[in-house]
Amino acid sequence: MKDAVTRLNYCQYLLVSQINYTLTNFADHSERFSHDQINRYLSGEKITPRLV
């Protein structure tokens, strides 16, 4: 079973991603999270620039 996406996972992705910040890119480059998992996480989470 894959791990659950956390705010830390998503924020780290945003910080290290140089150009492509898409959900699809995150899923393609992560063995731990599927596109659907990330999508469900983001639909229920409010992440402001201040949190990143």
A tleap script that builds the chain and sets N, CA, C and O, in Angstrom:
source leaprc.protein.ff14SB
mol = sequence {
  NMET LYS ASP ALA VAL THR ARG LEU ASN TYR
  CYS GLN TYR LEU LEU VAL SER GLN ILE ASN
  TYR THR LEU THR ASN PHE ALA ASP HIE SER
  GLU ARG PHE SER HIE ASP GLN ILE ASN ARG
  TYR LEU SER GLY GLU LYS ILE THR PRO ARG
  LEU CVAL
}
set mol.1.N position { 0.843 -1.195 0.000 }
set mol.1.CA position { 0.000 0.000 0.000 }
set mol.1.C position { 0.882 1.250 0.000 }
set mol.1.O position { 1.919 1.294 0.661 }
set mol.2.N position { 0.466 2.228 -0.726 }
set mol.2.CA position { 1.240 3.470 -0.815 }
set mol.2.C position { 0.982 4.345 0.410 }
set mol.2.O position { -0.067 4.255 1.048 }
set mol.3.N position { 1.961 5.190 0.724 }
set mol.3.CA position { 1.831 6.121 1.847 }
set mol.3.C position { 0.827 7.211 1.528 }
set mol.3.O position { 0.485 7.443 0.368 }
set mol.4.N position { 0.362 7.875 2.570 }
set mol.4.CA position { -0.528 9.027 2.398 }
set mol.4.C position { 0.314 10.271 2.125 }
set mol.4.O position { 1.396 10.438 2.688 }
set mol.5.N position { -0.185 11.123 1.270 }
set mol.5.CA position { 0.489 12.387 0.957 }
set mol.5.C position { 0.332 13.317 2.152 }
set mol.5.O position { -0.747 13.401 2.740 }
set mol.6.N position { 1.402 14.013 2.511 }
set mol.6.CA position { 1.350 14.977 3.609 }
set mol.6.C position { 1.705 16.365 3.089 }
set mol.6.O position { 2.194 16.525 1.971 }
set mol.7.N position { 1.451 17.341 3.909 }
set mol.7.CA position { 1.804 18.722 3.556 }
set mol.7.C position { 3.309 18.832 3.334 }
set mol.7.O position { 3.757 19.523 2.419 }
set mol.8.N position { 4.078 18.157 4.164 }
set mol.8.CA position { 5.532 18.192 4.030 }
set mol.8.C position { 5.969 17.633 2.675 }
set mol.8.O position { 6.819 18.220 2.005 }
set mol.9.N position { 5.387 16.494 2.271 }
set mol.9.CA position { 5.720 15.915 0.962 }
set mol.9.C position { 5.450 16.902 -0.160 }
set mol.9.O position { 6.296 17.118 -1.028 }
set mol.10.N position { 4.275 17.495 -0.138 }
set mol.10.CA position { 3.888 18.402 -1.217 }
set mol.10.C position { 4.744 19.673 -1.212 }
set mol.10.O position { 5.175 20.128 -2.271 }
set mol.11.N position { 4.989 20.236 -0.055 }
set mol.11.CA position { 5.805 21.455 0.026 }
set mol.11.C position { 7.239 21.185 -0.418 }
set mol.11.O position { 7.846 22.021 -1.088 }
set mol.12.N position { 7.785 20.033 -0.053 }
set mol.12.CA position { 9.134 19.697 -0.504 }
set mol.12.C position { 9.190 19.568 -2.019 }
set mol.12.O position { 10.152 20.005 -2.651 }
set mol.13.N position { 8.160 18.969 -2.597 }
set mol.13.CA position { 8.101 18.871 -4.060 }
set mol.13.C position { 8.103 20.265 -4.685 }
set mol.13.O position { 8.838 20.513 -5.641 }
set mol.14.N position { 7.294 21.165 -4.159 }
set mol.14.CA position { 7.229 22.518 -4.714 }
set mol.14.C position { 8.566 23.239 -4.604 }
set mol.14.O position { 8.948 23.983 -5.508 }
set mol.15.N position { 9.273 23.023 -3.509 }
set mol.15.CA position { 10.549 23.704 -3.309 }
set mol.15.C position { 11.647 23.183 -4.233 }
set mol.15.O position { 12.503 23.957 -4.663 }
set mol.16.N position { 11.640 21.895 -4.542 }
set mol.16.CA position { 12.717 21.343 -5.366 }
set mol.16.C position { 12.388 21.330 -6.852 }
set mol.16.O position { 13.291 21.211 -7.680 }
set mol.17.N position { 11.126 21.450 -7.199 }
set mol.17.CA position { 10.740 21.446 -8.612 }
set mol.17.C position { 11.130 22.785 -9.232 }
set mol.17.O position { 10.722 23.845 -8.758 }
set mol.18.N position { 11.917 22.722 -10.288 }
set mol.18.CA position { 12.439 23.939 -10.896 }
set mol.18.C position { 11.446 24.623 -11.834 }
set mol.18.O position { 11.349 25.850 -11.846 }
set mol.19.N position { 10.713 23.838 -12.616 }
set mol.19.CA position { 9.870 24.415 -13.659 }
set mol.19.C position { 8.437 23.906 -13.602 }
set mol.19.O position { 7.492 24.695 -13.623 }
set mol.20.N position { 8.278 22.608 -13.532 }
set mol.20.CA position { 6.970 21.979 -13.674 }
set mol.20.C position { 6.376 21.663 -12.304 }
set mol.20.O position { 6.840 20.751 -11.620 }
set mol.21.N position { 5.362 22.408 -11.908 }
set mol.21.CA position { 4.751 22.246 -10.590 }
set mol.21.C position { 3.430 21.486 -10.646 }
set mol.21.O position { 2.622 21.596 -9.724 }
set mol.22.N position { 3.195 20.722 -11.704 }
set mol.22.CA position { 1.897 20.085 -11.868 }
set mol.22.C position { 1.760 18.837 -11.010 }
set mol.22.O position { 2.746 18.206 -10.627 }
set mol.23.N position { 0.528 18.506 -10.724 }
set mol.23.CA position { 0.211 17.300 -9.980 }
set mol.23.C position { 0.681 16.072 -10.759 }
set mol.23.O position { 1.182 15.117 -10.166 }
set mol.24.N position { 0.525 16.092 -12.064 }
set mol.24.CA position { 0.949 14.966 -12.898 }
set mol.24.C position { 2.454 14.761 -12.812 }
set mol.24.O position { 2.921 13.626 -12.718 }
set mol.25.N position { 3.210 15.841 -12.843 }
set mol.25.CA position { 4.663 15.743 -12.723 }
set mol.25.C position { 5.059 15.179 -11.362 }
set mol.25.O position { 5.954 14.337 -11.278 }
set mol.26.N position { 4.413 15.626 -10.314 }
set mol.26.CA position { 4.685 15.115 -8.968 }
set mol.26.C position { 4.443 13.606 -8.935 }
set mol.26.O position { 5.284 12.859 -8.435 }
set mol.27.N position { 3.319 13.154 -9.453 }
set mol.27.CA position { 2.990 11.724 -9.448 }
set mol.27.C position { 3.965 10.925 -10.315 }
set mol.27.O position { 4.365 9.820 -9.947 }
set mol.28.N position { 4.343 11.481 -11.458 }
set mol.28.CA position { 5.269 10.784 -12.357 }
set mol.28.C position { 6.649 10.596 -11.735 }
set mol.28.O position { 7.336 9.621 -12.039 }
set mol.29.N position { 7.053 11.505 -10.880 }
set mol.29.CA position { 8.383 11.443 -10.282 }
set mol.29.C position { 8.382 10.909 -8.857 }
set mol.29.O position { 9.403 10.964 -8.171 }
set mol.30.N position { 7.268 10.403 -8.419 }
set mol.30.CA position { 7.168 9.852 -7.072 }
set mol.30.C position { 6.707 8.401 -7.140 }
set mol.30.O position { 5.666 8.100 -7.724 }
set mol.31.N position { 7.472 7.519 -6.549 }
set mol.31.CA position { 7.066 6.116 -6.485 }
set mol.31.C position { 6.085 5.888 -5.342 }
set mol.31.O position { 5.372 4.884 -5.324 }
set mol.32.N position { 6.046 6.804 -4.404 }
set mol.32.CA position { 5.214 6.628 -3.206 }
set mol.32.C position { 3.769 7.055 -3.394 }
set mol.32.O position { 2.890 6.556 -2.692 }
set mol.33.N position { 3.498 7.970 -4.327 }
set mol.33.CA position { 2.159 8.549 -4.444 }
set mol.33.C position { 1.615 8.421 -5.860 }
set mol.33.O position { 2.335 8.617 -6.839 }
set mol.34.N position { 0.340 8.093 -5.949 }
set mol.34.CA position { -0.315 8.043 -7.256 }
set mol.34.C position { -0.944 9.403 -7.554 }
set mol.34.O position { -1.112 10.235 -6.662 }
set mol.35.N position { -1.282 9.607 -8.809 }
set mol.35.CA position { -1.945 10.846 -9.223 }
set mol.35.C position { -3.238 11.038 -8.434 }
set mol.35.O position { -3.527 12.144 -7.975 }
set mol.36.N position { -4.015 9.971 -8.274 }
set mol.36.CA position { -5.290 10.068 -7.553 }
set mol.36.C position { -5.090 10.420 -6.080 }
set mol.36.O position { -5.860 11.202 -5.522 }
set mol.37.N position { -4.069 9.851 -5.448 }
set mol.37.CA position { -3.789 10.173 -4.043 }
set mol.37.C position { -3.478 11.655 -3.876 }
set mol.37.O position { -4.010 12.312 -2.981 }
set mol.38.N position { -2.625 12.169 -4.732 }
set mol.38.CA position { -2.240 13.577 -4.641 }
set mol.38.C position { -3.442 14.467 -4.918 }
set mol.38.O position { -3.639 15.477 -4.243 }
set mol.39.N position { -4.237 14.098 -5.896 }
set mol.39.CA position { -5.426 14.869 -6.243 }
set mol.39.C position { -6.412 14.920 -5.073 }
set mol.39.O position { -6.949 15.983 -4.764 }
set mol.40.N position { -6.651 13.784 -4.424 }
set mol.40.CA position { -7.552 13.756 -3.263 }
set mol.40.C position { -7.000 14.612 -2.124 }
set mol.40.O position { -7.747 15.332 -1.462 }
set mol.41.N position { -5.689 14.529 -1.902 }
set mol.41.CA position { -5.076 15.337 -0.847 }
set mol.41.C position { -5.261 16.829 -1.127 }
set mol.41.O position { -5.681 17.581 -0.248 }
set mol.42.N position { -4.947 17.254 -2.354 }
set mol.42.CA position { -5.025 18.677 -2.689 }
set mol.42.C position { -6.452 19.203 -2.700 }
set mol.42.O position { -6.674 20.381 -2.419 }
set mol.43.N position { -7.414 18.363 -3.016 }
set mol.43.CA position { -8.807 18.822 -3.036 }
set mol.43.C position { -9.329 19.088 -1.629 }
set mol.43.O position { -10.300 19.826 -1.461 }
set mol.44.N position { -8.697 18.498 -0.619 }
set mol.44.CA position { -9.158 18.698 0.748 }
set mol.44.C position { -8.241 19.557 1.599 }
set mol.44.O position { -8.509 19.756 2.784 }
set mol.45.N position { -7.174 20.065 1.024 }
set mol.45.CA position { -6.168 20.813 1.785 }
set mol.45.C position { -6.009 22.216 1.221 }
set mol.45.O position { -6.007 22.408 0.005 }
set mol.46.N position { -5.879 23.185 2.099 }
set mol.46.CA position { -5.613 24.555 1.665 }
set mol.46.C position { -4.168 24.883 2.035 }
set mol.46.O position { -3.825 25.005 3.211 }
set mol.47.N position { -3.340 25.021 1.023 }
set mol.47.CA position { -1.926 25.313 1.242 }
set mol.47.C position { -1.644 26.704 0.700 }
set mol.47.O position { -1.704 26.938 -0.507 }
set mol.48.N position { -1.343 27.605 1.589 }
set mol.48.CA position { -1.063 28.985 1.210 }
set mol.48.C position { 0.437 29.159 0.950 }
set mol.48.O position { 1.232 28.342 1.414 }
set mol.49.N position { 0.836 30.191 0.231 }
set mol.49.CA position { 2.257 30.438 0.003 }
set mol.49.C position { 3.043 30.569 1.313 }
set mol.49.O position { 4.217 30.205 1.382 }
set mol.50.N position { 2.400 31.077 2.315 }
set mol.50.CA position { 3.083 31.239 3.598 }
set mol.50.C position { 3.499 29.892 4.197 }
set mol.50.O position { 4.540 29.793 4.847 }
set mol.51.N position { 2.689 28.864 3.977 }
set mol.51.CA position { 3.013 27.537 4.490 }
set mol.51.C position { 4.200 26.915 3.776 }
set mol.51.O position { 4.948 26.130 4.360 }
set mol.52.N position { 4.367 27.269 2.518 }
set mol.52.CA position { 5.474 26.698 1.743 }
set mol.52.C position { 6.765 27.378 2.166 }
set mol.52.O position { 7.832 27.055 1.644 }
savepdb mol mol.pdb
quit
